[in-house]
Amino acid sequence: MSEPKFSESEQELLQSLARKKNDTGPILELSRIYLRTGRADQALILLAGLAERQGMALKSLALALNGRNAEAIDLAGFSADPEEDPKILHMLAYWLNQQGCFAQALAIFRAALSRAGSDAGIRHDYAIALQRTGNLPDALLQYQAAIGQDRENPHLAFNLALALEQSDRLDDALSQIERVLAIAPDHLGALYRRSYLQRLLCAWEDYPGGLAELSVALERHLQKPGEEMISPYGLNIHFPDDKLHDRAAACYARQITEQAMNQGSLQPARRVKKSGRLNIAYLSPDFNSHAVGSLISGLFACHDRKKFKVFAYSLVKSGDGIQRQVETGVDIYRDVSLVAPARIAAQISGDDIDILIDLAGYTRNARPQILAMRPALLQVSFLGYLNTMQAPFIDAVIGDAEVLPESEESGFSEHILRLHRCFLPVTPRDVGSNPGRGKLGLPTDAFVFCSFNHSYKLQPQIFALWMKILRTAKGSILWLLADRATIRDNLLAAAAEAGIGPERLIFADRVPLTEHLARMKSADLLLDTPGYNAGATIIAAAQAGLPTLTLRGNRILGRMGASLNKTLGLDELTCDTADEYLGRAHDLVKDRDRLDAIRERLENAAAEKLSIKEYCEDLENLLLKHYRQISVQA
């Protein structure tokens, strides 16, 4: 969510209070700024004098700012009185929302709106609270009502764009981002989301210019970050410059750490266990039908219970089959989707977790603030964030010798832990029978290249290379995952510019994983995306017996295909140059016998080398070894 910058408003309010010390309006507004910028102690000083003259809401807020959170939350239950000052109700609701007390926050937001009549600021924060609880339809209504009152507020307009994006209204979200930039051309968050949405929609025409603007804005931000916080995740998509990502990640990690310190929520130091089994925990928003969830859901049941007690903390509730598999595979499953980071950290600390494995990093719905509060002795990044986090609260990252060779170590702040196989876990899946090309709309006798990667991993350069492959491989087709008309139209236009007719591109919709695995059998060769490789997709392809042609890149996200091919003994499918990639694709089209032999080797190797039980044993040995090293140091 976007927050406005407060420095100018703060100075004006201080000047106003200098003229009139007991003016309630400026006191409340300045307290609101202090509360939102992590200066609860200063807010408390201002509000203390008002508490005796006001009702339950302000008394509850004063208790909160004095660190007496439990009493404040109890008292807040009596604070939704529409006769209270709406500014006080607004501040209390905002604080409760930050604490994860969403039901109380929403009730008090409604009381504040009832008292204030129509207030854009209250509606804005109410919309944010609704969005955080997953009530996107009502959040959109509140955002739109607030914008009707405050059309020139870029932060409000930007948060509406985020809600539209989260509602999967991507074209509307991109249009809304353009409106934000019309109000505030230098809005970094809007520049960031515009480039991402352009990649997601394969709207490449305006992408280079927007990327140049984003690069300038990022440099300006990194030189003087201020209050704005920008996750570095998108840089993995947009920029091949590792240094830019690393600087942005370090900046973001500092801001996250400062937040944790300002909240006073750092957990007590953990002691090393010299004997007995360890408590290991996995933290993720993606215990569901997400790439991470599909890969890891079968791992938890494989842990050796003589060595580990297994916990899972779920940041997003879905209730789908993958989440149920995770829940049954662990010893303790905690749904913390509606709990504030400080309370989650306290729960992890209270559960006496020894090793905390973060599966999200800086990705969507991640909460790195939890890790910044240091609830576990050993905190490890794994699988979800495919780069360094540059964070003092992440001790180690898990990879393998291919995705994290020694040459990469200098760029990582984390200690690198290397598995003896491809670092991607493989949860066993039932691969149904091939439905046949006819039912899938594929030509029966053509060579079928495919790419089922997410559209944001596509870029003009690799798409142009694929069009070259189609030109040299007469009669071949490219089968792509594109379930949105805008994406299909943009890809067809790009193909036409390269001289490839629309009949050479065939588009697939999203289907359940079991159906997806079955239909993959109808393809001949999966073309990986350089720069940002497929992850879960190449694992699914291996399970379906579909070989992957990959072009080795940098860091974890650009070397996953090479890692899997190495584990499977298929190094000849890993290329180091675009020319080699093009030539290898052409050779396999011409030599079907060679391709058939590769598929047979793949099927045999997948059965032998992708065992989830052996993977789990390797992972446990790696973690125990590093934990013992910490014990020796301690």
Residue pairs with C-beta under 8 A, 6 or more apart in sequence:
1 128
1 131
1 159
1 162
2 154
2 155
2 158
2 159
2 162
2 189
3 36
3 155
3 227
3 228
4 153
4 155
5 226
5 227
5 228
6 33
6 36
6 37
6 227
7 227
9 29
9 33
10 30
10 33
13 26
13 29
13 30
13 33
14 30
16 23
16 26
17 23
17 26
17 27
17 30
20 26
22 49
24 50
24 85
25 87
27 46
27 47
27 50
28 50
28 85
28 87
28 88
28 91
29 87
30 46
31 43
31 46
31 47
31 91
32 43
32 87
32 90
32 91
32 94
34 40
34 42
34 43
34 46
35 43
35 65
35 91
35 94
35 95
36 94
37 227
38 258
38 259
38 262
38 263
39 262
40 64
40 65
40 262
41 65
43 65
44 62
44 65
44 66
47 58
47 61
47 62
47 65
48 62
50 58
51 58
51 59
51 62
54 84
54 85
54 88
55 79
55 81
55 83
55 84
55 88
56 75
56 76
56 78
56 79
56 81
56 84
57 76
57 79
57 81
57 84
57 85
57 88
57 89
57 92
57 108
58 84
58 85
58 88
58 92
59 75
60 72
60 73
60 75
60 76
60 79
60 92
61 72
61 88
61 91
61 92
61 95
63 69
63 71
63 72
63 75
64 72
64 73
64 92
64 95
64 99
67 264
69 99
72 95
73 96
73 99
73 101
73 104
76 92
76 96
76 101
76 104
76 108
77 104
79 89
79 92
79 108
79 111
80 89
80 104
80 107
80 108
80 110
80 111
81 111
82 111
82 114
82 115
83 115
84 111
84 115
85 115
86 112
86 113
86 115
86 116
86 119
86 122
89 108
89 109
89 111
89 112
89 115
90 109
90 112
90 116
90 119
90 121
90 122
90 125
92 108
93 105
93 106
93 108
93 109
93 112
93 125
93 126
93 129
94 105
94 125
96 102
96 104
96 105
96 108
97 105
97 125
97 128
97 129
97 132
98 340
99 340
99 342
99 343
100 338
100 339
100 340
100 341
100 343
101 340
102 129
102 132
102 133
102 338
105 129
106 126
106 129
106 130
106 133
109 122
109 125
109 126
109 129
110 126
112 119
112 122
112 126
113 119
113 122
113 123
113 126
116 122
118 145
118 149
119 149
120 146
120 147
120 149
120 150
120 153
120 156
121 146
121 150
123 142
123 143
123 145
123 146
123 149
124 142
124 143
124 146
124 150
124 153
124 155
124 156
124 159
126 142
127 139
127 140
127 142
127 143
127 146
127 159
127 163
128 139
128 159
130 136
130 138
130 139
130 142
131 139
131 159
131 162
131 163
131 166
133 338
136 163
136 166
136 167
139 163
140 160
140 163
140 164
140 167
143 156
143 159
143 160
143 163
144 160
146 153
146 156
147 153
147 156
147 157
147 160
150 156
152 183
153 183
154 180
154 183
154 184
154 187
154 190
157 176
157 179
157 180
157 183
158 177
158 180
158 187
158 189
158 190
158 193
160 176
161 173
161 176
161 177
161 180
161 190
161 193
162 173
162 193
164 170
164 172
164 173
164 176
165 173
165 193
165 197
170 197
170 200
170 201
170 484
170 486
171 201
171 486
173 193
173 197
174 194
174 197
174 198
174 201
174 203
177 190
177 193
177 194
177 197
178 194
180 187
180 190
181 187
181 190
181 191
181 194
184 190
186 217
186 220
188 214
188 217
188 218
188 221
188 228
188 230
189 228
189 230
191 210
191 213
191 214
191 217
192 214
192 230
192 234
194 210
194 214
195 207
195 210
195 211
195 214
195 234
195 238
196 234
196 237
196 238
196 456
197 203
198 204
198 206
198 207
198 210
199 207
199 237
199 238
199 455
199 456
199 458
199 459
200 454
200 455
200 456
200 487
201 455
201 484
201 486
201 487
201 490
202 455
202 458
202 486
202 487
202 490
202 491
202 494
203 486
203 490
204 459
204 460
204 490
204 494
207 460
211 238
211 239
214 238
215 239
215 244
218 230
218 235
218 244
218 248
221 228
221 230
221 251
222 247
222 248
222 251
225 251
225 254
225 255
229 252
229 255
229 256
230 248
230 252
231 252
231 362
232 245
232 248
232 249
232 252
232 362
232 387
233 361
233 362
233 363
233 364
233 385
235 244
235 245
235 248
236 245
236 386
236 387
236 532
236 557
237 456
237 457
237 532
239 245
240 531
240 554
242 411
242 554
242 555
245 387
246 388
246 390
246 411
249 362
249 387
249 388
249 389
249 390
249 391
250 390
250 391
250 413
252 362
253 368
253 372
253 389
253 390
253 391
253 392
253 393
256 368
256 369
256 372
256 391
256 393
257 372
257 391
257 392
257 393
259 369
259 372
260 266
260 369
260 372
260 373
263 342
263 373
265 341
265 342
265 345
265 346
265 373
266 373
266 374
267 345
267 346
267 348
267 349
267 373
267 374
267 375
268 349
269 374
270 349
270 354
270 376
270 377
271 377
272 377
272 627
272 630
272 631
272 634
273 354
273 631
274 631
277 305
277 306
277 307
277 308
277 309
278 307
278 308
278 309
278 354
278 355
278 624
278 627
279 308
279 309
279 311
279 351
279 352
279 353
279 354
279 355
280 303
280 308
280 309
280 310
280 311
280 353
280 354
280 355
280 357
280 623
281 310
281 311
281 312
281 313
281 348
281 351
281 353
281 355
281 356
281 357
281 376
282 296
282 300
282 310
282 311
282 312
282 313
282 330
282 357
282 359
283 313
283 315
283 348
283 356
283 357
283 358
283 359
283 360
283 370
283 371
284 292
284 293
284 312
284 313
284 314
284 315
284 358
284 359
284 360
284 384
285 314
285 315
285 316
285 360
285 363
285 364
285 365
285 366
285 367
286 292
286 293
286 316
286 359
286 360
286 363
286 365
286 384
287 293
287 297
287 312
287 314
287 316
287 318
287 322
287 323
287 326
287 327
288 316
288 318
288 320
288 322
288 323
289 318
289 320
289 321
289 322
289 513
290 322
291 535
291 536
291 537
292 359
292 360
292 383
292 384
292 536
293 322
293 323
293 326
294 322
294 427
294 513
294 536
294 540
295 383
295 424
295 425
295 426
295 427
295 535
295 536
295 539
296 326
296 359
296 383
296 425
296 427
297 322
297 325
297 326
297 329
297 427
298 325
298 329
298 425
298 427
298 428
298 612
299 329
299 425
299 427
299 612
299 615
299 616
299 619
300 310
300 312
300 326
300 329
300 330
301 328
301 329
302 612
302 613
302 615
302 616
302 617
303 310
303 616
303 620
304 616
304 617
304 620
305 331
307 620
307 624
308 620
309 331
309 332
310 329
310 330
310 331
310 332
311 330
311 331
311 332
311 333
311 334
311 351
311 353
312 326
312 327
312 330
312 332
312 333
312 334
313 334
313 336
313 344
313 347
313 348
314 323
314 326
314 333
314 334
314 335
314 336
314 337
315 336
315 337
315 360
315 365
315 366
315 367
316 337
316 365
317 323
317 335
317 337
325 427
326 333
327 333
332 351
334 347
336 343
336 344
336 347
339 347
341 367
341 369
341 370
341 373
342 369
342 373
344 367
344 370
345 369
345 370
345 373
345 374
345 375
346 375
348 356
348 370
348 375
348 376
349 375
349 376
353 375
353 376
354 376
354 377
354 378
354 627
355 376
355 377
355 378
355 380
355 623
355 627
356 371
356 375
356 376
356 378
356 379
356 380
357 380
357 382
358 366
358 368
358 371
358 379
358 380
358 381
358 382
358 384
358 385
358 394
359 382
359 383
359 384
360 366
360 367
360 368
360 384
360 385
361 368
361 381
361 384
361 385
361 387
361 389
362 368
362 385
362 389
363 384
363 385
366 384
366 385
368 389
368 391
368 393
371 379
371 391
371 393
371 394
372 391
372 393
374 393
377 627
377 630
378 395
378 396
378 623
378 626
378 627
378 630
379 393
379 394
379 395
379 396
380 394
380 395
380 396
380 397
380 398
380 417
380 623
381 389
381 394
381 396
381 397
381 398
381 414
382 397
382 398
383 398
383 423
383 424
383 425
386 535
386 555
386 556
386 557
386 560
387 555
387 556
387 557
388 397
388 411
388 412
388 413
388 414
388 555
389 397
389 413
389 414
390 413
391 413
392 413
394 413
394 414
395 414
395 415
396 414
396 415
396 416
396 417
396 626
397 404
397 412
397 414
397 415
397 416
397 417
398 417
398 418
398 419
398 423
398 619
398 622
399 416
399 417
399 418
399 419
399 423
399 556
400 418
400 419
400 420
400 421
400 422
400 423
400 563
401 418
402 422
402 559
402 562
402 563
402 566
403 423
403 555
403 556
403 559
403 560
403 562
403 563
404 412
404 416
404 418
404 555
404 556
408 416
408 554
408 555
409 416
411 555
415 626
417 622
417 623
417 626
418 622
419 615
419 618
419 619
419 622
420 618
421 567
421 609
421 614
421 615
421 618
422 560
422 563
422 564
422 566
422 567
423 556
423 563
424 535
424 536
424 538
424 539
424 560
424 563
424 564
425 612
425 615
425 616
425 619
426 539
426 542
426 543
426 610
426 611
426 612
426 615
427 612
428 612
429 513
429 514
429 517
429 540
429 543
430 514
430 517
431 514
431 517
431 518
431 521
431 543
431 544
432 514
432 515
432 517
432 518
433 518
434 518
434 519
434 521
434 522
435 518
435 519
435 522
436 522
437 443
437 444
437 448
437 522
438 444
440 508
440 519
440 522
441 506
442 448
442 477
442 479
442 506
442 522
443 477
445 475
446 475
446 476
446 477
447 473
447 475
447 476
447 477
447 524
447 525
447 589
448 476
448 477
448 479
448 522
448 523
448 524
448 525
449 466
449 469
449 470
449 473
449 476
449 477
449 478
449 479
449 523
449 524
449 525
449 526
449 527
449 585
450 478
450 479
450 480
450 520
450 523
450 525
450 526
450 527
450 546
451 458
451 466
451 478
451 479
451 480
451 481
451 526
451 527
451 528
451 529
451 534
452 480
452 481
452 508
452 516
452 520
452 526
452 534
452 537
452 540
452 541
453 481
453 528
453 529
453 534
453 537
454 481
455 481
455 482
455 484
455 487
456 532
457 529
457 531
457 532
457 533
457 534
458 491
458 529
459 529
459 531
460 494
462 529
462 530
462 531
463 491
463 494
464 498
465 578
465 581
465 582
466 478
466 527
467 494
467 495
467 498
467 499
467 500
468 498
468 582
469 476
469 527
469 582
469 585
469 586
470 476
470 477
470 478
470 500
470 504
471 498
471 499
471 500
472 582
472 586
473 585
473 586
473 589
476 504
476 589
477 503
477 504
477 505
477 506
478 504
478 505
478 506
478 527
479 506
479 507
479 508
479 523
480 491
480 505
480 506
480 507
480 508
481 507
481 508
481 510
482 488
482 491
482 507
482 508
483 507
483 508
483 509
483 510
488 507
491 505
491 507
492 502
492 505
495 501
495 502
495 504
495 505
496 502
508 519
510 516
511 519
513 540
516 540
517 540
517 543
517 544
518 544
520 526
520 540
520 541
520 544
520 546
521 544
521 545
521 546
523 546
524 588
524 595
525 546
525 547
525 548
525 549
525 585
525 588
525 595
526 534
526 537
526 538
526 541
526 546
526 547
526 548
526 549
527 549
527 585
528 534
528 538
528 548
528 549
528 550
528 551
528 561
530 550
530 551
530 553
530 558
530 578
530 581
531 553
531 557
531 558
532 553
532 557
532 558
533 550
533 553
533 557
533 558
533 559
533 560
533 561
534 541
534 548
534 560
534 561
535 560
538 548
538 550
538 560
538 561
538 564
539 564
539 610
541 547
541 548
542 548
542 564
542 568
542 602
542 606
542 610
543 606
543 610
545 599
545 602
545 603
545 606
546 599
546 602
547 570
547 573
547 595
547 598
547 599
547 602
548 561
548 564
548 565
548 573
549 573
549 575
549 581
549 584
549 585
549 588
550 560
550 561
550 562
550 565
550 573
550 574
550 575
551 561
551 574
551 575
551 576
551 577
551 578
551 580
551 581
552 558
552 559
552 561
552 562
552 574
552 575
552 576
553 559
561 574
562 574
565 571
565 573
565 574
566 574
567 605
567 609
567 610
568 601
568 602
568 605
568 606
568 609
568 610
569 601
569 605
569 609
570 598
570 601
570 602
570 605
572 584
572 598
573 584
573 598
575 581
575 584
587 594
588 594
588 595
588 598
